[in-house]
Amino acid sequence: MRIGSVLVVLWLVIGAIAAGQRHYYSGSVDNCAKASTIIVTIIAGPLNYIGVNPKIQCHTPQPSK
């Protein structure tokens, strides 16, 4: 169990480094697409370095007038 926890943390750290290298942390996270892309990139972890480039598109409904 302990080795599994270490591997999960290491996986997520590598994903966070990949998101940083893609400059996803620069600027503000003002929409759901940018926030979702950051989260998915972190979860993808080391897969980012073998060509996975996750991007999320989301559209929030606009309020009626």
mmCIF file of the N, C-alpha and C atoms, coordinates in Angstrom:
data_MODEL
# 
_entry.id   MODEL 
# 
loop_
_atom_site.group_PDB 
_atom_site.id 
_atom_site.type_symbol 
_atom_site.label_atom_id 
_atom_site.label_alt_id 
_atom_site.label_comp_id 
_atom_site.label_asym_id 
_atom_site.label_entity_id 
_atom_site.label_seq_id 
_atom_site.pdbx_PDB_ins_code 
_atom_site.Cartn_x 
_atom_site.Cartn_y 
_atom_site.Cartn_z 
_atom_site.occupancy 
_atom_site.B_iso_or_equiv 
_atom_site.pdbx_formal_charge 
_atom_site.auth_seq_id 
_atom_site.auth_comp_id 
_atom_site.auth_asym_id 
_atom_site.auth_atom_id 
_atom_site.pdbx_PDB_model_num 
ATOM 1   N N  . MET A 1 1  ? 0.825   -1.199 0.000   1.00 0.00 ? 1  MET A N  1 
ATOM 2   C CA . MET A 1 1  ? 0.000   0.000  0.000   1.00 0.00 ? 1  MET A CA 1 
ATOM 3   C C  . MET A 1 1  ? 0.866   1.259  0.000   1.00 0.00 ? 1  MET A C  1 
ATOM 4   N N  . ARG A 1 2  ? 1.944   1.230  0.739   1.00 0.00 ? 2  ARG A N  1 
ATOM 5   C CA . ARG A 1 2  ? 2.816   2.394  0.838   1.00 0.00 ? 2  ARG A CA 1 
ATOM 6   C C  . ARG A 1 2  ? 3.486   2.704  -0.492  1.00 0.00 ? 2  ARG A C  1 
ATOM 7   N N  . ILE A 1 3  ? 3.915   1.678  -1.211  1.00 0.00 ? 3  ILE A N  1 
ATOM 8   C CA . ILE A 1 3  ? 4.556   1.890  -2.505  1.00 0.00 ? 3  ILE A CA 1 
ATOM 9   C C  . ILE A 1 3  ? 3.540   2.477  -3.489  1.00 0.00 ? 3  ILE A C  1 
ATOM 10  N N  . GLY A 1 4  ? 2.309   2.013  -3.425  1.00 0.00 ? 4  GLY A N  1 
ATOM 11  C CA . GLY A 1 4  ? 1.266   2.543  -4.295  1.00 0.00 ? 4  GLY A CA 1 
ATOM 12  C C  . GLY A 1 4  ? 1.028   4.026  -4.058  1.00 0.00 ? 4  GLY A C  1 
ATOM 13  N N  . SER A 1 5  ? 1.027   4.420  -2.796  1.00 0.00 ? 5  SER A N  1 
ATOM 14  C CA . SER A 1 5  ? 0.830   5.836  -2.465  1.00 0.00 ? 5  SER A CA 1 
ATOM 15  C C  . SER A 1 5  ? 1.975   6.692  -2.989  1.00 0.00 ? 5  SER A C  1 
ATOM 16  N N  . VAL A 1 6  ? 3.170   6.195  -2.848  1.00 0.00 ? 6  VAL A N  1 
ATOM 17  C CA . VAL A 1 6  ? 4.344   6.924  -3.338  1.00 0.00 ? 6  VAL A CA 1 
ATOM 18  C C  . VAL A 1 6  ? 4.276   7.061  -4.861  1.00 0.00 ? 6  VAL A C  1 
ATOM 19  N N  . LEU A 1 7  ? 3.859   5.996  -5.540  1.00 0.00 ? 7  LEU A N  1 
ATOM 20  C CA . LEU A 1 7  ? 3.756   6.048  -6.998  1.00 0.00 ? 7  LEU A CA 1 
ATOM 21  C C  . LEU A 1 7  ? 2.685   7.036  -7.450  1.00 0.00 ? 7  LEU A C  1 
ATOM 22  N N  . VAL A 1 8  ? 1.562   7.084  -6.754  1.00 0.00 ? 8  VAL A N  1 
ATOM 23  C CA . VAL A 1 8  ? 0.500   8.033  -7.108  1.00 0.00 ? 8  VAL A CA 1 
ATOM 24  C C  . VAL A 1 8  ? 0.982   9.468  -6.921  1.00 0.00 ? 8  VAL A C  1 
ATOM 25  N N  . VAL A 1 9  ? 1.641   9.736  -5.809  1.00 0.00 ? 9  VAL A N  1 
ATOM 26  C CA . VAL A 1 9  ? 2.147   11.093 -5.562  1.00 0.00 ? 9  VAL A CA 1 
ATOM 27  C C  . VAL A 1 9  ? 3.192   11.454 -6.607  1.00 0.00 ? 9  VAL A C  1 
ATOM 28  N N  . LEU A 1 10 ? 4.080   10.548 -6.927  1.00 0.00 ? 10 LEU A N  1 
ATOM 29  C CA . LEU A 1 10 ? 5.100   10.791 -7.946  1.00 0.00 ? 10 LEU A CA 1 
ATOM 30  C C  . LEU A 1 10 ? 4.453   11.042 -9.313  1.00 0.00 ? 10 LEU A C  1 
ATOM 31  N N  . TRP A 1 11 ? 3.435   10.267 -9.655  1.00 0.00 ? 11 TRP A N  1 
ATOM 32  C CA . TRP A 1 11 ? 2.696   10.437 -10.908 1.00 0.00 ? 11 TRP A CA 1 
ATOM 33  C C  . TRP A 1 11 ? 2.113   11.851 -11.002 1.00 0.00 ? 11 TRP A C  1 
ATOM 34  N N  . LEU A 1 12 ? 1.472   12.309 -9.916  1.00 0.00 ? 12 LEU A N  1 
ATOM 35  C CA . LEU A 1 12 ? 0.849   13.630 -9.899  1.00 0.00 ? 12 LEU A CA 1 
ATOM 36  C C  . LEU A 1 12 ? 1.884   14.753 -9.927  1.00 0.00 ? 12 LEU A C  1 
ATOM 37  N N  . VAL A 1 13 ? 3.015   14.558 -9.275  1.00 0.00 ? 13 VAL A N  1 
ATOM 38  C CA . VAL A 1 13 ? 4.077   15.562 -9.295  1.00 0.00 ? 13 VAL A CA 1 
ATOM 39  C C  . VAL A 1 13 ? 4.624   15.715 -10.713 1.00 0.00 ? 13 VAL A C  1 
ATOM 40  N N  . ILE A 1 14 ? 4.816   14.605 -11.408 1.00 0.00 ? 14 ILE A N  1 
ATOM 41  C CA . ILE A 1 14 ? 5.298   14.670 -12.789 1.00 0.00 ? 14 ILE A CA 1 
ATOM 42  C C  . ILE A 1 14 ? 4.276   15.389 -13.660 1.00 0.00 ? 14 ILE A C  1 
ATOM 43  N N  . GLY A 1 15 ? 2.995   15.146 -13.435 1.00 0.00 ? 15 GLY A N  1 
ATOM 44  C CA . GLY A 1 15 ? 1.952   15.845 -14.179 1.00 0.00 ? 15 GLY A CA 1 
ATOM 45  C C  . GLY A 1 15 ? 1.950   17.333 -13.899 1.00 0.00 ? 15 GLY A C  1 
ATOM 46  N N  . ALA A 1 16 ? 2.167   17.707 -12.643 1.00 0.00 ? 16 ALA A N  1 
ATOM 47  C CA . ALA A 1 16 ? 2.228   19.130 -12.286 1.00 0.00 ? 16 ALA A CA 1 
ATOM 48  C C  . ALA A 1 16 ? 3.428   19.803 -12.937 1.00 0.00 ? 16 ALA A C  1 
ATOM 49  N N  . ILE A 1 17 ? 4.538   19.102 -13.024 1.00 0.00 ? 17 ILE A N  1 
ATOM 50  C CA . ILE A 1 17 ? 5.718   19.645 -13.705 1.00 0.00 ? 17 ILE A CA 1 
ATOM 51  C C  . ILE A 1 17 ? 5.427   19.834 -15.186 1.00 0.00 ? 17 ILE A C  1 
ATOM 52  N N  . ALA A 1 18 ? 4.755   18.868 -15.801 1.00 0.00 ? 18 ALA A N  1 
ATOM 53  C CA . ALA A 1 18 ? 4.408   18.978 -17.221 1.00 0.00 ? 18 ALA A CA 1 
ATOM 54  C C  . ALA A 1 18 ? 3.491   20.177 -17.468 1.00 0.00 ? 18 ALA A C  1 
ATOM 55  N N  . ALA A 1 19 ? 2.521   20.394 -16.586 1.00 0.00 ? 19 ALA A N  1 
ATOM 56  C CA . ALA A 1 19 ? 1.628   21.549 -16.735 1.00 0.00 ? 19 ALA A CA 1 
ATOM 57  C C  . ALA A 1 19 ? 2.408   22.849 -16.590 1.00 0.00 ? 19 ALA A C  1 
ATOM 58  N N  . GLY A 1 20 ? 3.369   22.875 -15.696 1.00 0.00 ? 20 GLY A N  1 
ATOM 59  C CA . GLY A 1 20 ? 4.207   24.065 -15.539 1.00 0.00 ? 20 GLY A CA 1 
ATOM 60  C C  . GLY A 1 20 ? 5.061   24.328 -16.762 1.00 0.00 ? 20 GLY A C  1 
ATOM 61  N N  . GLN A 1 21 ? 5.589   23.270 -17.363 1.00 0.00 ? 21 GLN A N  1 
ATOM 62  C CA . GLN A 1 21 ? 6.402   23.434 -18.567 1.00 0.00 ? 21 GLN A CA 1 
ATOM 63  C C  . GLN A 1 21 ? 5.586   23.934 -19.751 1.00 0.00 ? 21 GLN A C  1 
ATOM 64  N N  . ARG A 1 22 ? 4.294   23.676 -19.728 1.00 0.00 ? 22 ARG A N  1 
ATOM 65  C CA . ARG A 1 22 ? 3.407   24.163 -20.791 1.00 0.00 ? 22 ARG A CA 1 
ATOM 66  C C  . ARG A 1 22 ? 2.826   25.533 -20.450 1.00 0.00 ? 22 ARG A C  1 
ATOM 67  N N  . HIS A 1 23 ? 3.281   26.126 -19.366 1.00 0.00 ? 23 HIS A N  1 
ATOM 68  C CA . HIS A 1 23 ? 2.883   27.466 -18.929 1.00 0.00 ? 23 HIS A CA 1 
ATOM 69  C C  . HIS A 1 23 ? 1.389   27.576 -18.631 1.00 0.00 ? 23 HIS A C  1 
ATOM 70  N N  . TYR A 1 24 ? 0.808   26.492 -18.139 1.00 0.00 ? 24 TYR A N  1 
ATOM 71  C CA . TYR A 1 24 ? -0.615  26.523 -17.801 1.00 0.00 ? 24 TYR A CA 1 
ATOM 72  C C  . TYR A 1 24 ? -0.880  27.305 -16.525 1.00 0.00 ? 24 TYR A C  1 
ATOM 73  N N  . TYR A 1 25 ? 0.128   27.498 -15.692 1.00 0.00 ? 25 TYR A N  1 
ATOM 74  C CA . TYR A 1 25 ? -0.071  28.207 -14.430 1.00 0.00 ? 25 TYR A CA 1 
ATOM 75  C C  . TYR A 1 25 ? 0.060   29.724 -14.588 1.00 0.00 ? 25 TYR A C  1 
ATOM 76  N N  . SER A 1 26 ? 0.540   30.193 -15.726 1.00 0.00 ? 26 SER A N  1 
ATOM 77  C CA . SER A 1 26 ? 0.709   31.631 -15.901 1.00 0.00 ? 26 SER A CA 1 
ATOM 78  C C  . SER A 1 26 ? -0.646  32.266 -16.191 1.00 0.00 ? 26 SER A C  1 
ATOM 79  N N  . GLY A 1 27 ? -0.848  33.425 -15.655 1.00 0.00 ? 27 GLY A N  1 
ATOM 80  C CA . GLY A 1 27 ? -2.126  34.109 -15.834 1.00 0.00 ? 27 GLY A CA 1 
ATOM 81  C C  . GLY A 1 27 ? -3.164  33.575 -14.856 1.00 0.00 ? 27 GLY A C  1 
ATOM 82  N N  . SER A 1 28 ? -4.368  34.077 -15.007 1.00 0.00 ? 28 SER A N  1 
ATOM 83  C CA . SER A 1 28 ? -5.429  33.646 -14.106 1.00 0.00 ? 28 SER A CA 1 
ATOM 84  C C  . SER A 1 28 ? -6.224  32.513 -14.734 1.00 0.00 ? 28 SER A C  1 
ATOM 85  N N  . VAL A 1 29 ? -6.797  31.702 -13.871 1.00 0.00 ? 29 VAL A N  1 
ATOM 86  C CA . VAL A 1 29 ? -7.660  30.612 -14.318 1.00 0.00 ? 29 VAL A CA 1 
ATOM 87  C C  . VAL A 1 29 ? -9.082  31.162 -14.274 1.00 0.00 ? 29 VAL A C  1 
ATOM 88  N N  . ASP A 1 30 ? -9.501  31.776 -15.380 1.00 0.00 ? 30 ASP A N  1 
ATOM 89  C CA . ASP A 1 30 ? -10.770 32.483 -15.383 1.00 0.00 ? 30 ASP A CA 1 
ATOM 90  C C  . ASP A 1 30 ? -11.894 31.748 -16.092 1.00 0.00 ? 30 ASP A C  1 
ATOM 91  N N  . ASN A 1 31 ? -11.612 30.565 -16.614 1.00 0.00 ? 31 ASN A N  1 
ATOM 92  C CA . ASN A 1 31 ? -12.699 29.811 -17.228 1.00 0.00 ? 31 ASN A CA 1 
ATOM 93  C C  . ASN A 1 31 ? -12.522 28.325 -16.966 1.00 0.00 ? 31 ASN A C  1 
ATOM 94  N N  . CYS A 1 32 ? -13.591 27.582 -17.209 1.00 0.00 ? 32 CYS A N  1 
ATOM 95  C CA . CYS A 1 32 ? -13.549 26.157 -16.880 1.00 0.00 ? 32 CYS A CA 1 
ATOM 96  C C  . CYS A 1 32 ? -12.631 25.380 -17.819 1.00 0.00 ? 32 CYS A C  1 
ATOM 97  N N  . ALA A 1 33 ? -12.434 25.849 -19.042 1.00 0.00 ? 33 ALA A N  1 
ATOM 98  C CA . ALA A 1 33 ? -11.576 25.134 -19.985 1.00 0.00 ? 33 ALA A CA 1 
ATOM 99  C C  . ALA A 1 33 ? -10.127 25.127 -19.510 1.00 0.00 ? 33 ALA A C  1 
ATOM 100 N N  . LYS A 1 34 ? -9.629  26.259 -19.055 1.00 0.00 ? 34 LYS A N  1 
ATOM 101 C CA . LYS A 1 34 ? -8.239  26.325 -18.597 1.00 0.00 ? 34 LYS A CA 1 
ATOM 102 C C  . LYS A 1 34 ? -8.051  25.506 -17.324 1.00 0.00 ? 34 LYS A C  1 
ATOM 103 N N  . ALA A 1 35 ? -8.982  25.632 -16.387 1.00 0.00 ? 35 ALA A N  1 
ATOM 104 C CA . ALA A 1 35 ? -8.886  24.870 -15.142 1.00 0.00 ? 35 ALA A CA 1 
ATOM 105 C C  . ALA A 1 35 ? -8.966  23.370 -15.411 1.00 0.00 ? 35 ALA A C  1 
ATOM 106 N N  . SER A 1 36 ? -9.865  22.967 -16.300 1.00 0.00 ? 36 SER A N  1 
ATOM 107 C CA . SER A 1 36 ? -10.007 21.544 -16.627 1.00 0.00 ? 36 SER A CA 1 
ATOM 108 C C  . SER A 1 36 ? -8.769  21.006 -17.325 1.00 0.00 ? 36 SER A C  1 
ATOM 109 N N  . THR A 1 37 ? -8.185  21.798 -18.215 1.00 0.00 ? 37 THR A N  1 
ATOM 110 C CA . THR A 1 37 ? -6.975  21.371 -18.913 1.00 0.00 ? 37 THR A CA 1 
ATOM 111 C C  . THR A 1 37 ? -5.829  21.178 -17.934 1.00 0.00 ? 37 THR A C  1 
ATOM 112 N N  . ILE A 1 38 ? -5.694  22.066 -16.965 1.00 0.00 ? 38 ILE A N  1 
ATOM 113 C CA . ILE A 1 38 ? -4.642  21.930 -15.947 1.00 0.00 ? 38 ILE A CA 1 
ATOM 114 C C  . ILE A 1 38 ? -4.845  20.644 -15.156 1.00 0.00 ? 38 ILE A C  1 
ATOM 115 N N  . ILE A 1 39 ? -6.067  20.406 -14.720 1.00 0.00 ? 39 ILE A N  1 
ATOM 116 C CA . ILE A 1 39 ? -6.353  19.219 -13.910 1.00 0.00 ? 39 ILE A CA 1 
ATOM 117 C C  . ILE A 1 39 ? -6.103  17.934 -14.694 1.00 0.00 ? 39 ILE A C  1 
ATOM 118 N N  . VAL A 1 40 ? -6.549  17.881 -15.939 1.00 0.00 ? 40 VAL A N  1 
ATOM 119 C CA . VAL A 1 40 ? -6.363  16.676 -16.753 1.00 0.00 ? 40 VAL A CA 1 
ATOM 120 C C  . VAL A 1 40 ? -4.887  16.454 -17.062 1.00 0.00 ? 40 VAL A C  1 
ATOM 121 N N  . THR A 1 41 ? -4.148  17.519 -17.281 1.00 0.00 ? 41 THR A N  1 
ATOM 122 C CA . THR A 1 41 ? -2.712  17.391 -17.541 1.00 0.00 ? 41 THR A CA 1 
ATOM 123 C C  . THR A 1 41 ? -2.000  16.816 -16.312 1.00 0.00 ? 41 THR A C  1 
ATOM 124 N N  . ILE A 1 42 ? -2.368  17.279 -15.145 1.00 0.00 ? 42 ILE A N  1 
ATOM 125 C CA . ILE A 1 42 ? -1.761  16.752 -13.917 1.00 0.00 ? 42 ILE A CA 1 
ATOM 126 C C  . ILE A 1 42 ? -2.116  15.285 -13.743 1.00 0.00 ? 42 ILE A C  1 
ATOM 127 N N  . ILE A 1 43 ? -3.365  14.923 -13.993 1.00 0.00 ? 43 ILE A N  1 
ATOM 128 C CA . ILE A 1 43 ? -3.785  13.529 -13.835 1.00 0.00 ? 43 ILE A CA 1 
ATOM 129 C C  . ILE A 1 43 ? -3.103  12.625 -14.865 1.00 0.00 ? 43 ILE A C  1 
ATOM 130 N N  . ALA A 1 44 ? -2.860  13.143 -16.071 1.00 0.00 ? 44 ALA A N  1 
ATOM 131 C CA . ALA A 1 44 ? -2.202  12.338 -17.103 1.00 0.00 ? 44 ALA A CA 1 
ATOM 132 C C  . ALA A 1 44 ? -0.759  12.014 -16.727 1.00 0.00 ? 44 ALA A C  1 
ATOM 133 N N  . GLY A 1 45 ? -0.159  12.822 -15.872 1.00 0.00 ? 45 GLY A N  1 
ATOM 134 C CA . GLY A 1 45 ? 1.173   12.543 -15.339 1.00 0.00 ? 45 GLY A CA 1 
ATOM 135 C C  . GLY A 1 45 ? 2.226   12.322 -16.406 1.00 0.00 ? 45 GLY A C  1 
ATOM 136 N N  . PRO A 1 46 ? 2.999   11.239 -16.287 1.00 0.00 ? 46 PRO A N  1 
ATOM 137 C CA . PRO A 1 46 ? 4.085   10.965 -17.219 1.00 0.00 ? 46 PRO A CA 1 
ATOM 138 C C  . PRO A 1 46 ? 3.637   10.734 -18.659 1.00 0.00 ? 46 PRO A C  1 
ATOM 139 N N  . LEU A 1 47 ? 2.364   10.455 -18.869 1.00 0.00 ? 47 LEU A N  1 
ATOM 140 C CA . LEU A 1 47 ? 1.879   10.260 -20.238 1.00 0.00 ? 47 LEU A CA 1 
ATOM 141 C C  . LEU A 1 47 ? 2.064   11.518 -21.071 1.00 0.00 ? 47 LEU A C  1 
ATOM 142 N N  . ASN A 1 48 ? 2.167   12.665 -20.415 1.00 0.00 ? 48 ASN A N  1 
ATOM 143 C CA . ASN A 1 48 ? 2.403   13.917 -21.130 1.00 0.00 ? 48 ASN A CA 1 
ATOM 144 C C  . ASN A 1 48 ? 3.708   13.875 -21.924 1.00 0.00 ? 48 ASN A C  1 
ATOM 145 N N  . TYR A 1 49 ? 4.673   13.120 -21.435 1.00 0.00 ? 49 TYR A N  1 
ATOM 146 C CA . TYR A 1 49 ? 5.990   13.090 -22.073 1.00 0.00 ? 49 TYR A CA 1 
ATOM 147 C C  . TYR A 1 49 ? 6.084   12.078 -23.210 1.00 0.00 ? 49 TYR A C  1 
ATOM 148 N N  . ILE A 1 50 ? 5.008   11.311 -23.427 1.00 0.00 ? 50 ILE A N  1 
ATOM 149 C CA . ILE A 1 50 ? 5.024   10.390 -24.572 1.00 0.00 ? 50 ILE A CA 1 
ATOM 150 C C  . ILE A 1 50 ? 3.994   10.819 -25.622 1.00 0.00 ? 50 ILE A C  1 
ATOM 151 N N  . GLY A 1 51 ? 3.554   12.078 -25.532 1.00 0.00 ? 51 GLY A N  1 
ATOM 152 C CA . GLY A 1 51 ? 2.720   12.623 -26.584 1.00 0.00 ? 51 GLY A CA 1 
ATOM 153 C C  . GLY A 1 51 ? 1.286   12.944 -26.216 1.00 0.00 ? 51 GLY A C  1 
ATOM 154 N N  . VAL A 1 52 ? 0.849   12.609 -25.016 1.00 0.00 ? 52 VAL A N  1 
ATOM 155 C CA . VAL A 1 52 ? -0.515  12.945 -24.627 1.00 0.00 ? 52 VAL A CA 1 
ATOM 156 C C  . VAL A 1 52 ? -0.581  14.441 -24.355 1.00 0.00 ? 52 VAL A C  1 
ATOM 157 N N  . ASN A 1 53 ? -1.519  15.114 -24.985 1.00 0.00 ? 53 ASN A N  1 
ATOM 158 C CA . ASN A 1 53 ? -1.674  16.548 -24.788 1.00 0.00 ? 53 ASN A CA 1 
ATOM 159 C C  . ASN A 1 53 ? -3.150  16.837 -24.538 1.00 0.00 ? 53 ASN A C  1 
ATOM 160 N N  . PRO A 1 54 ? -3.619  16.546 -23.314 1.00 0.00 ? 54 PRO A N  1 
ATOM 161 C CA . PRO A 1 54 ? -5.050  16.701 -23.052 1.00 0.00 ? 54 PRO A CA 1 
ATOM 162 C C  . PRO A 1 54 ? -5.473  18.164 -23.020 1.00 0.00 ? 54 PRO A C  1 
ATOM 163 N N  . LYS A 1 55 ? -6.572  18.445 -23.668 1.00 0.00 ? 55 LYS A N  1 
ATOM 164 C CA . LYS A 1 55 ? -7.174  19.781 -23.635 1.00 0.00 ? 55 LYS A CA 1 
ATOM 165 C C  . LYS A 1 55 ? -8.673  19.587 -23.497 1.00 0.00 ? 55 LYS A C  1 
ATOM 166 N N  . ILE A 1 56 ? -9.284  20.393 -22.687 1.00 0.00 ? 56 ILE A N  1 
ATOM 167 C CA . ILE A 1 56 ? -10.719 20.295 -22.432 1.00 0.00 ? 56 ILE A CA 1 
ATOM 168 C C  . ILE A 1 56 ? -11.395 21.550 -22.970 1.00 0.00 ? 56 ILE A C  1 
ATOM 169 N N  . GLN A 1 57 ? -12.486 21.355 -23.659 1.00 0.00 ? 57 GLN A N  1 
ATOM 170 C CA . GLN A 1 57 ? -13.318 22.467 -24.109 1.00 0.00 ? 57 GLN A CA 1 
ATOM 171 C C  . GLN A 1 57 ? -14.621 22.405 -23.318 1.00 0.00 ? 57 GLN A C  1 
ATOM 172 N N  . CYS A 1 58 ? -15.024 23.492 -22.747 1.00 0.00 ? 58 CYS A N  1 
ATOM 173 C CA . CYS A 1 58 ? -16.310 23.521 -22.069 1.00 0.00 ? 58 CYS A CA 1 
ATOM 174 C C  . CYS A 1 58 ? -16.932 24.893 -22.274 1.00 0.00 ? 58 CYS A C  1 
ATOM 175 N N  . HIS A 1 59 ? -18.216 24.888 -22.356 1.00 0.00 ? 59 HIS A N  1 
ATOM 176 C CA . HIS A 1 59 ? -18.951 26.118 -22.585 1.00 0.00 ? 59 HIS A CA 1 
ATOM 177 C C  . HIS A 1 59 ? -19.994 26.262 -21.492 1.00 0.00 ? 59 HIS A C  1 
ATOM 178 N N  . THR A 1 60 ? -19.915 27.332 -20.770 1.00 0.00 ? 60 THR A N  1 
ATOM 179 C CA . THR A 1 60 ? -20.909 27.572 -19.740 1.00 0.00 ? 60 THR A CA 1 
ATOM 180 C C  . THR A 1 60 ? -22.045 28.385 -20.328 1.00 0.00 ? 60 THR A C  1 
ATOM 181 N N  . PRO A 1 61 ? -23.257 28.074 -19.941 1.00 0.00 ? 61 PRO A N  1 
ATOM 182 C CA . PRO A 1 61 ? -24.388 28.816 -20.484 1.00 0.00 ? 61 PRO A CA 1 
ATOM 183 C C  . PRO A 1 61 ? -24.372 30.261 -20.006 1.00 0.00 ? 61 PRO A C  1 
ATOM 184 N N  . GLN A 1 62 ? -24.764 31.149 -20.889 1.00 0.00 ? 62 GLN A N  1 
ATOM 185 C CA . GLN A 1 62 ? -24.834 32.562 -20.552 1.00 0.00 ? 62 GLN A CA 1 
ATOM 186 C C  . GLN A 1 62 ? -26.207 32.860 -19.938 1.00 0.00 ? 62 GLN A C  1 
ATOM 187 N N  . PRO A 1 63 ? -26.251 33.767 -19.012 1.00 0.00 ? 63 PRO A N  1 
ATOM 188 C CA . PRO A 1 63 ? -27.542 34.099 -18.410 1.00 0.00 ? 63 PRO A CA 1 
ATOM 189 C C  . PRO A 1 63 ? -28.464 34.764 -19.432 1.00 0.00 ? 63 PRO A C  1 
ATOM 190 N N  . SER A 1 64 ? -29.735 34.519 -19.269 1.00 0.00 ? 64 SER A N  1 
ATOM 191 C CA . SER A 1 64 ? -30.695 35.130 -20.187 1.00 0.00 ? 64 SER A CA 1 
ATOM 192 C C  . SER A 1 64 ? -30.853 36.612 -19.874 1.00 0.00 ? 64 SER A C  1 
ATOM 193 N N  . LYS A 1 65 ? -31.282 37.368 -20.857 1.00 0.00 ? 65 LYS A N  1 
ATOM 194 C CA . LYS A 1 65 ? -31.406 38.813 -20.682 1.00 0.00 ? 65 LYS A CA 1 
ATOM 195 C C  . LYS A 1 65 ? -32.809 39.226 -20.379 1.00 0.00 ? 65 LYS A C  1 
# 
